[in-house]
Amino acid sequence: MSGRSADMGTLEGFPCPPAMEPVGRSPSGSHATEFLDRLRAGPPLVLDGGLGTMLQSAGLERGTAPDAWNLAKPDAVVAVHRAYVLAGSEAVHTNSFGANPIRLGRFGLADRTVEVNAAAVRLARAAAPAFVIGDVGPSGEYLPPVGQADPARLRAAFAAQAQALAAAAVDALHVETMSDLREARLALEALREAAPGVPVMVSLTFERKRRGFFTVMGDHLAVVLADLARAGADAVGANCSIASPAMRELALEALATATVPVVLQPNAGTPDLMGGAVVYRQSPEEFAEDVAAMAKAGARAVGGCCGTDPRFIAALRARLGGAPAGGDEAAGGGAPAGGEAVS
Amino acid sequence: MASERDLMQAVIDGDAGRARALAEAAVSAGDDLLAAVERLVAGIRRVGELWEEGEYFLPELVQGAEAMKAAMAVVNPALGARQLSRQPRGRVVIGTVQGDVHDIGKTLVGTLLAANGFEVHDLGADVPIAAFVAKARETHAQIVGASALLTTTMPVQRELVAALAAAGLAGSVKVLVGGAPTTAAWARAIGAAYAENALRAVAVAESLLRP
């Protein structure tokens, strides 16, 4: 903790050039309309891949909030965003998965919610993607009966984060890795109020059960997608928990029922143990084949989640055709290969 | 036996109020309380099976466990008074390792272990190794359960095994690991036990307590 606070003052010395877009522009200056248009028509939007796992590979120590790196190690965060843009990501998610006041509070940073989220947007913008998506993760608390969370408290936390992200002019917001439909709904409603006019995508995390894809709380995929669309989500979908082969099956079910654009971000394939080290057996190409199939089937925004890195996005970009944003540099743009041991 | 009068069914239905009332009735009627406990255990086992079959989800598991707890809170003191006290089957410290905030799988395991008679100390997610060690020492736990959902945090399970050994607890504490990327081979390699899902974790925990 002390190391982090010591580093916090270095933001002024932020080594990256100023963002391409003026920093701090008004929400009306964001590309919300272009983002919505792109979700609805044209080639599928290529998102980024895992961010938390990339930061860990870049040296994020356990016990440190990844979001705190927006203030303490801004250059490392920009480097990850930039690697994804070079690999062909048109939209990157801000490093703000845990940047709601409840989660930040566990690291003593609740009162820096605005600062952490504003920095998250600035760092994503610095990598010059076409779109910056404000990332909103779960509150970290559970509603009854699993936990004792007060819905009003969760709602306020989401609103505080959304307001900060919107003030920093994100082009869209993405509520992701939600396991409880009720919490996802709370977040969606809070974002709508706190960030009017900003498109909102909502992704939950599903597991395959005998009777289909369900959240751990027991909501069926089709029910979740329909409910969120009715509640006004601009895009709905799934991320995390399952790898691309299972997500490909989920995609077909989702696309058959969804009434709004579908967004999908599977994990890298199930890892394996080889010679005592943890490795991902799935190659970026295998991942890309599955995800490209989802896009061809009609998914409107695709990317990766835990374990994926810029190589996965570069492979996806190649499969989908069209010029990668960063050209040939993409191949070398990735930090640690998913196929390498992490220790 | 009419199902409304059955403790097993009250647990399966996740009805804590009914489970408590039935337990109170059994105590005041002087019923065989060990048989009552058996019905409760049968109920929670069925809840676990229904979860494994994809019929039940986390909320039903939690409610089943709450019903079990409500009935046991009534039955246990009465058993004690009759000098038949039912000891916890074992003490477990459980958590998701540091660097990893995925906590649902671990919560499932903790819920099922507690429902099956284990004394469970759930440390939550993103738990430092030192916290696992301290809690294991404090509670005289026989088992430490460590969940990891990322390949980047799996190595922490190995570090935890080493830290427990360094703390002199290797002889008294066994480590049980789980989480999506983990495998039996990984567990063997780091000297831990492995369970591929929450229901299996109960059986593995039981087997770890056998001498």
Contacts between the chains, C-beta under 8 A, distances in Angstrom:
chain1	res1	chain2	res2	distance
A	52	B	150	8.0
A	53	B	150	6.2
A	53	B	151	7.7
A	53	B	152	5.4
A	56	B	99	6.5
A	56	B	150	7.8
A	56	B	152	4.5
A	56	B	153	8.0
A	57	B	152	7.0
A	62	B	97	7.9
A	62	B	98	4.1
A	62	B	99	3.6
A	62	B	126	8.0
A	62	B	128	7.6
A	62	B	153	7.5
A	62	B	156	6.9
A	63	B	98	5.5
A	63	B	99	7.3
A	63	B	126	7.6
A	63	B	128	6.0
A	98	B	101	7.0
A	106	B	126	7.8
A	140	B	101	7.1
A	145	B	59	5.4
A	145	B	62	5.1
A	145	B	63	5.5
A	145	B	66	7.2
A	146	B	58	5.6
A	146	B	59	6.0
A	146	B	62	5.2
A	146	B	107	7.1
A	179	B	104	5.9
A	209	B	54	3.3
A	210	B	53	6.3
A	210	B	54	4.0
A	211	B	54	5.5
A	214	B	54	7.3
A	214	B	57	6.7
A	215	B	57	7.6
A	216	B	57	6.3
A	216	B	58	4.9
A	216	B	104	5.1
A	216	B	108	7.7
A	217	B	57	5.6
A	217	B	58	5.6
A	217	B	59	5.9
A	218	B	56	7.6
A	218	B	57	3.1
A	218	B	58	7.2
A	218	B	59	6.4
A	218	B	60	7.3
A	241	B	180	7.3
A	270	B	180	7.2
A	270	B	181	6.6
A	271	B	151	4.5
A	271	B	154	7.9
A	271	B	181	4.4
A	272	B	183	7.4
A	273	B	183	5.8
A	273	B	185	4.9
A	273	B	186	4.6
A	273	B	189	6.4
A	276	B	189	5.4
A	278	B	151	4.4
A	278	B	154	5.2
A	278	B	155	7.1
A	278	B	181	6.7
A	278	B	186	7.4
A	279	B	151	7.9
A	280	B	151	6.8
A	306	B	149	7.7
A	306	B	150	5.8
A	307	B	150	7.3
A	307	B	151	6.2
A	342	B	151	5.3
A	342	B	152	4.9
A	342	B	154	7.9
A	342	B	155	6.9
A	343	B	155	5.0
